[in-house]
Amino acid sequence: MTPQIILSLIAGVFISGAAGYLGSLMLSRRMALVAGPLGHLALPGVALALIYGFDMSLGAFPFIILGIVLIWLFEMRTKLPTEALTAVVFAAGVGIAFLFLPIDQAEAALLGEISNVGLWGAVVAVVLCSLVFIAVKKIFSKMILMNISEDLARSEGVDIKKYNFIYLACVAIIVALGVKLVGGLLTAALVAIPAATARNFSKTLSGYGFLACFLGIISAVIGILLFEFTGFSAGPLVIISGTFFFLVSLFFVKKAGA
């Protein structure tokens, strides 16, 4: 196994594991698909990164953070749901991206290129994903309470604006890093599939989140190793691996209910 594949595995495991864990919270809040539009919102930054030769995630970060801040501000000023505001913001991002996205490099932007991750890219992925995991673990119960009733959460002293901002910041980080692993096209699947699979298997809320993390890790390992042996893009293989586990979970759910 080459050093490059080892770096890809390290970065992929942390990104996909943190995405699965965050996805368990996003699925509980019916927001798993929000990662898709945010992945598209990253495309202008990804396009700039490809044009000027720097890391895709680094290019994606400013645009996603800008989008998250705009969504957060719009959410405070309007009564529109987060999904609708995300759609408005990401549509502008996609339009801008395709004005100057190099066609010959569109595959990397849409499907990712984790196989090219460097040492510092892997280190950054490990550090940021660890911080996201810790943050999500701390806010998980509060966000679930807010999902049940914001009035109840306020009565318990929960600062809703603060927790929503932390939550959206975690989403922004994972989406920016996820673009490197699976591209702007498949980020929603990166967070949604492990979480959906874990929900089919899990019987407790705490087990649900950690199982989603584990399934994300396994999907990344299998996908990247399949890339090494087949030469196909790692991003789609990671998603296909996760989908396989989801289909297996459906079989077991059916058997359990029989």
C-alpha positions in Angstrom: 0.0 0.0 0.0 1.5 3.3 -1.1 1.9 6.3 1.3 -0.5 8.3 -0.9 -3.3 5.7 -0.4 -2.6 5.7 3.4 -3.0 9.5 3.5 -6.2 9.1 1.4 -7.5 6.5 3.9 -6.7 8.6 6.9 -8.4 11.7 5.5 -11.3 9.7 4.1 -12.0 7.8 7.3 -12.1 11.0 9.4 -14.2 12.9 6.8 -16.7 10.1 6.3 -16.9 9.2 10.0 -17.6 12.7 11.0 -20.1 13.1 8.2 -22.0 10.0 9.3 -22.1 11.2 12.9 -23.3 14.7 11.8 -25.7 13.1 9.4 -27.5 11.3 12.3 -28.3 14.8 13.7 -29.2 16.2 10.3 -31.5 13.3 9.6 -33.2 13.7 13.0 -33.8 17.4 12.1 -35.0 16.4 8.5 -32.1 18.3 7.0 -29.9 15.6 5.6 -30.4 16.9 2.0 -29.2 20.4 3.0 -25.6 19.1 2.5 -26.3 18.7 -1.2 -27.1 22.3 -2.0 -24.2 23.4 0.3 -21.9 21.1 -1.7 -23.1 22.9 -4.9 -22.5 26.2 -3.1 -18.8 25.2 -2.7 -18.4 24.9 -6.5 -17.2 28.5 -7.1 -14.4 28.0 -4.6 -13.6 24.5 -6.0 -13.4 26.1 -9.5 -11.0 28.7 -8.2 -8.9 26.0 -6.5 -8.7 24.0 -9.7 -7.8 27.1 -11.8 -5.0 28.3 -9.4 -3.8 24.9 -8.2 -4.6 24.9 -4.4 -6.6 22.5 -2.3 -10.3 22.1 -3.2 -11.4 22.1 0.4 -9.5 25.4 1.0 -11.3 26.9 -1.9 -14.7 25.6 -0.8 -14.5 26.9 2.8 -15.0 30.6 2.2 -18.0 30.1 -0.1 -19.7 27.6 2.2 -19.1 29.7 5.3 -20.4 32.8 3.5 -23.5 30.8 2.5 -24.0 29.5 6.0 -23.8 33.0 7.4 -26.2 34.3 4.9 -28.6 31.4 5.6 -28.3 32.0 9.4 -29.0 35.7 9.0 -31.9 35.2 6.6 -33.3 32.6 9.0 -33.3 35.2 11.8 -34.9 37.8 9.5 -37.6 35.7 7.9 -39.9 32.8 8.7 -38.8 30.7 5.8 -37.5 27.2 6.6 -33.7 26.6 6.4 -34.2 24.3 3.3 -35.8 27.1 1.3 -33.1 29.6 2.2 -30.4 27.1 1.4 -31.9 26.5 -2.0 -31.9 30.3 -2.7 -28.3 30.7 -1.7 -26.9 27.6 -3.4 -28.6 28.5 -6.7 -26.6 31.7 -7.0 -23.4 29.7 -6.1 -24.0 27.1 -8.8 -24.6 29.8 -11.4 -21.4 31.6 -10.6 -19.4 28.4 -10.6 -20.3 27.3 -14.1 -19.3 30.7 -15.5 -15.7 29.8 -15.0 -15.4 26.1 -14.0 -12.8 24.4 -16.3 -14.6 21.8 -18.2 -11.6 19.5 -18.3 -11.5 19.5 -14.5 -15.2 19.3 -13.9 -14.9 15.6 -12.9 -12.7 16.5 -9.9 -15.1 19.2 -8.8 -18.2 17.1 -9.1 -16.8 13.7 -7.9 -13.9 14.6 -5.7 -10.2 13.7 -5.7 -9.2 12.3 -2.3 -6.5 10.3 -4.0 -4.5 13.5 -4.3 -4.7 14.5 -0.7 -1.3 15.6 0.8 0.1 15.3 4.3 -1.1 18.7 5.4 -4.5 18.1 3.8 -4.8 14.9 5.8 -3.7 16.6 9.0 -6.2 19.4 8.5 -9.0 16.8 7.9 -8.1 14.9 11.0 -8.1 18.0 13.2 -11.3 19.6 11.8 -13.2 16.4 11.8 -12.2 15.7 15.4 -13.5 19.1 16.4 -16.7 18.6 14.5 -17.2 15.2 16.3 -16.7 16.8 19.7 -19.0 19.8 18.9 -21.8 17.6 17.6 -21.5 15.3 20.6 -21.9 18.3 22.9 -24.9 19.9 21.0 -26.7 16.7 20.0 -29.2 16.5 22.9 -29.9 20.2 22.7 -30.5 20.1 19.0 -32.9 17.2 19.4 -34.8 19.1 22.1 -35.0 22.1 19.7 -36.3 19.8 17.0 -39.1 18.7 19.3 -40.1 22.2 20.5 -38.1 25.4 20.4 -40.3 26.9 23.1 -39.5 23.9 25.3 -35.8 24.4 24.5 -36.0 28.1 25.5 -37.7 27.2 28.8 -34.7 24.9 29.5 -32.3 27.8 28.9 -31.1 26.7 25.5 -29.6 29.5 23.4 -31.2 28.6 20.1 -29.3 31.1 17.9 -26.0 29.9 19.4 -26.7 26.2 18.9 -28.0 26.7 15.4 -24.9 28.6 14.5 -22.6 25.9 15.9 -24.6 23.3 14.1 -24.4 25.1 10.7 -20.7 25.7 11.2 -20.2 21.9 11.6 -22.2 21.3 8.5 -20.1 23.9 6.6 -16.8 22.2 7.7 -18.0 18.7 6.8 -19.4 19.8 3.4 -16.1 21.7 2.6 -14.1 18.6 3.5 -16.6 16.3 1.9 -16.1 18.0 -1.5 -12.5 16.6 -1.4 -13.8 13.1 -0.8 -16.9 12.8 -2.9 -17.2 16.1 -4.8 -19.8 18.8 -4.8 -22.3 16.4 -6.4 -22.5 13.7 -3.7 -22.1 15.5 -0.4 -25.7 14.9 0.6 -25.3 11.2 0.2 -22.1 11.3 2.4 -24.1 12.5 5.4 -27.5 10.9 4.6 -26.7 7.3 3.7 -24.8 6.2 6.9 -27.3 8.0 9.1 -30.3 6.3 7.3 -28.6 2.9 7.5 -27.8 3.4 11.2 -31.4 4.3 11.9 -32.6 1.0 10.5 -30.2 -0.9 12.8 -30.2 1.2 15.9 -32.5 0.9 19.0 -31.1 3.8 21.0 -30.4 7.4 20.2 -26.8 7.3 21.4 -26.1 4.1 19.5 -27.6 5.6 16.4 -25.1 8.4 16.2 -22.0 6.2 16.8 -23.2 3.5 14.4 -23.7 6.2 11.7 -20.1 7.3 12.3 -18.8 3.7 12.1 -20.8 3.0 8.8 -19.3 6.2 7.3 -15.8 5.0 8.2 -16.3 1.5 6.7 -17.8 3.0 3.5 -14.8 5.2 3.1 -12.3 2.4 3.7 -14.0 0.1 1.2 -14.5 2.9 -1.4 -10.9 4.0 -1.3 -9.5 0.5 -1.4 -11.8 -0.3 -4.4 -10.4 2.8 -6.1 -6.8 1.5 -5.5 -7.7 -1.9 -7.2 -10.1 -0.7 -9.9 -9.0 2.8 -10.8 -12.6 4.2 -10.7 -13.2 7.5 -8.9 -13.1 7.0 -5.1 -16.0 9.3 -4.4 -18.7 7.3 -6.1 -17.2 4.1 -4.8 -17.6 5.4 -1.2 -21.2 6.3 -1.8 -21.9 2.9 -3.5 -20.3 1.1 -0.6 -22.6 3.0 1.8 -25.6 2.3 -0.3 -24.8 -1.5 -0.2 -24.9 -1.3 3.6 -28.2 0.6 3.4 -29.7 -2.2 1.3 -28.5 -4.8 3.7 -30.1 -2.9 6.6 -33.4 -3.0 4.7 -33.2 -6.7 4.6 -32.6 -7.0 8.3 -35.4 -4.6 9.1 -37.8 -6.6 7.0 -36.7 -9.8 8.7 -37.0 -8.3 12.1 -40.6 -7.2 11.4 -41.6 -10.5 9.9 
